[in-house]
């Protein structure tokens, strides 16, 4: 396992458009008995309700959603470019069907023996779940979004998590 150190959030030099939208991230949730991860490219960071937060979007059909819904916390792991093929694999294969973390040759570690994250990362954001809002048809204001992104009805839930720790190695 790698050694991660707490990293002061006010020193974080983080471009969410690059890190999330182009490089992608892994959303991981679960516990010591069972955990799962998924690749995501939608989300962000900011301030909400007086807290430093992340927001991440997970489709209804994703296995990781069950773990996020069940647990109090989740993590976002960011990796070097050399892991791009592993990120593609983790986004295409379901943890319902196989040990996809092992299949990607990755490993879990745990923040305070509780919140799982991917050990191969170089930056981890540990989050306490604050809210979950399912996107519904009625919420769309801009024309065409529902048809473009949800023609199959497989909607997202937006999770807001308070950033409780940033870890770097």
C-alpha positions as semicolon CSV with decimal commas, in nm:
position;residue;x (nm);y (nm);z (nm)
1;X;0,000;0,000;0,000
2;X;0,109;0,354;-0,069
3;X;0,159;0,620;0,193
4;X;-0,085;0,907;0,170
5;X;-0,057;1,226;0,369
6;X;-0,332;1,471;0,458
7;X;-0,316;1,768;0,224
8;X;-0,446;2,112;0,328
9;X;-0,754;2,189;0,123
10;X;-0,662;2,559;0,098
11;X;-0,342;2,459;-0,084
12;X;-0,522;2,238;-0,335
13;X;-0,441;2,337;-0,692
14;X;-0,725;2,160;-0,868
15;X;-0,876;2,229;-1,208
16;X;-1,207;2,037;-1,204
17;X;-1,254;2,075;-1,580
18;X;-0,927;1,890;-1,637
19;X;-0,926;1,651;-1,341
20;X;-1,290;1,539;-1,361
21;X;-1,395;1,611;-1,717
22;X;-1,084;1,501;-1,905
23;X;-0,875;1,282;-1,673
24;X;-1,177;1,127;-1,492
25;X;-1,207;1,004;-1,137
26;X;-1,309;0,695;-0,948
27;X;-1,603;0,712;-0,710
28;X;-1,562;0,445;-0,444
29;X;-1,795;0,344;-0,162
30;X;-1,857;0,049;0,064
31;X;-1,697;-0,103;0,370
32;X;-1,430;-0,359;0,462
33;X;-1,661;-0,648;0,368
34;X;-1,761;-0,521;0,025
35;X;-1,685;-0,212;-0,179
36;X;-1,712;-0,101;-0,539
37;X;-1,577;0,173;-0,762
38;X;-1,679;0,335;-1,087
39;X;-1,531;0,577;-1,334
40;X;-1,697;0,917;-1,354
41;X;-1,646;1,233;-1,557
42;X;-1,935;1,442;-1,425
43;X;-1,907;1,639;-1,104
44;X;-1,740;1,931;-0,939
45;X;-1,611;2,099;-0,626
46;X;-1,722;2,413;-0,449
47;X;-1,883;2,560;-0,141
48;X;-2,238;2,479;-0,035
49;X;-2,419;2,510;0,297
50;X;-2,107;2,666;0,446
51;X;-1,895;2,358;0,367
52;X;-1,630;2,263;0,113
53;X;-1,806;2,006;-0,101
54;X;-1,790;1,782;-0,404
55;X;-2,082;1,685;-0,617
56;X;-2,087;1,369;-0,825
57;X;-2,343;1,209;-1,052
58;X;-2,422;0,837;-1,054
59;X;-2,674;0,664;-1,279
60;X;-2,953;0,454;-1,129
61;X;-2,820;0,134;-1,283
62;X;-2,465;0,161;-1,147
63;X;-2,372;-0,098;-0,885
64;X;-2,166;0,159;-0,695
65;X;-2,486;0,357;-0,631
66;X;-2,604;0,086;-0,390
67;X;-2,289;0,136;-0,182
68;X;-2,311;0,516;-0,186
69;X;-2,677;0,500;-0,081
70;X;-2,601;0,256;0,202
71;X;-2,289;0,418;0,350
72;X;-2,226;0,755;0,515
73;X;-1,916;0,836;0,310
74;X;-1,752;0,787;-0,028
75;X;-1,426;0,887;-0,194
76;X;-1,307;1,036;-0,520
77;X;-0,971;0,908;-0,641
78;X;-0,765;1,077;-0,912
79;X;-0,494;0,885;-1,095
80;X;-0,202;0,948;-1,329
81;X;-0,256;0,928;-1,704
82;X;-0,088;0,585;-1,712
83;X;-0,406;0,441;-1,557
84;X;-0,640;0,560;-1,836
85;X;-0,698;0,205;-1,966
86;X;-0,782;0,089;-1,613
87;X;-1,028;0,379;-1,581
88;X;-1,193;0,273;-1,908
89;X;-1,217;-0,085;-1,783
90;X;-1,361;0,021;-1,447
91;X;-1,622;0,228;-1,629
92;X;-1,725;-0,056;-1,861
93;X;-1,738;-0,359;-1,630
94;X;-1,984;-0,413;-1,346
95;X;-1,873;-0,510;-0,998
96;X;-2,193;-0,719;-0,981
97;X;-2,039;-0,961;-1,228
98;X;-1,674;-0,976;-1,124
99;X;-1,402;-0,837;-0,900
100;X;-1,340;-0,543;-1,126
101;X;-1,098;-0,369;-0,889
102;X;-0,878;-0,678;-0,896
103;X;-0,935;-0,709;-1,270
104;X;-0,797;-0,357;-1,313
105;X;-0,496;-0,458;-1,099
106;X;-0,590;-0,200;-0,839
107;X;-0,626;-0,219;-0,465
108;X;-0,849;-0,075;-0,196
109;X;-0,727;0,110;0,106
110;X;-0,943;0,274;0,373
111;X;-0,950;0,615;0,532
112;X;-0,975;0,562;0,910
113;X;-1,064;0,196;0,842
114;X;-1,398;0,314;0,706
115;X;-1,409;0,489;0,369
116;X;-1,259;0,294;0,077
117;X;-1,044;0,454;-0,189
118;X;-0,821;0,330;-0,469
119;X;-0,462;0,296;-0,347
120;X;-0,307;0,361;-0,690
121;X;-0,435;0,718;-0,690
122;X;-0,223;1,024;-0,631
123;X;-0,505;1,239;-0,489
124;X;-0,803;1,123;-0,283
125;X;-1,094;1,332;-0,163
126;X;-1,282;1,169;0,125
127;X;-1,642;1,284;0,155
128;X;-1,922;1,259;0,406
129;X;-2,252;1,227;0,222
130;X;-2,472;1,534;0,275
131;X;-2,750;1,493;0,020
132;X;-2,874;1,283;-0,268
133;X;-3,103;1,436;-0,530
134;X;-3,239;1,222;-0,811
135;X;-3,268;1,404;-1,141
136;X;-3,622;1,386;-1,277
137;X;-3,788;1,483;-1,605
138;X;-3,950;1,788;-1,444
139;X;-3,616;1,943;-1,351
140;X;-3,497;2,006;-1,706
141;X;-3,514;2,368;-1,813
142;X;-3,290;2,359;-2,123
143;X;-3,450;2,190;-2,420
144;X;-3,301;1,868;-2,549
145;X;-3,100;1,763;-2,243
146;X;-3,337;1,484;-2,142
147;X;-3,346;1,348;-2,496
148;X;-2,970;1,374;-2,539
149;X;-2,861;1,222;-2,207
150;X;-3,158;1,021;-2,077
151;X;-3,342;0,879;-2,377
152;X;-3,327;0,537;-2,210
153;X;-3,464;0,671;-1,879
154;X;-3,145;0,579;-1,688
155;X;-3,128;0,892;-1,474
156;X;-2,856;1,021;-1,241
157;X;-2,857;1,098;-0,872
158;X;-2,650;1,398;-0,770
159;X;-2,460;1,336;-0,448
160;X;-2,322;1,625;-0,248
161;X;-2,046;1,529;-0,008
162;X;-1,865;1,740;0,247
163;X;-1,492;1,716;0,197
164;X;-1,362;1,574;0,524
165;X;-1,006;1,499;0,411
166;X;-0,781;1,541;0,110
167;X;-0,501;1,285;0,082
168;X;-0,202;1,309;-0,148
169;X;0,111;1,105;-0,212
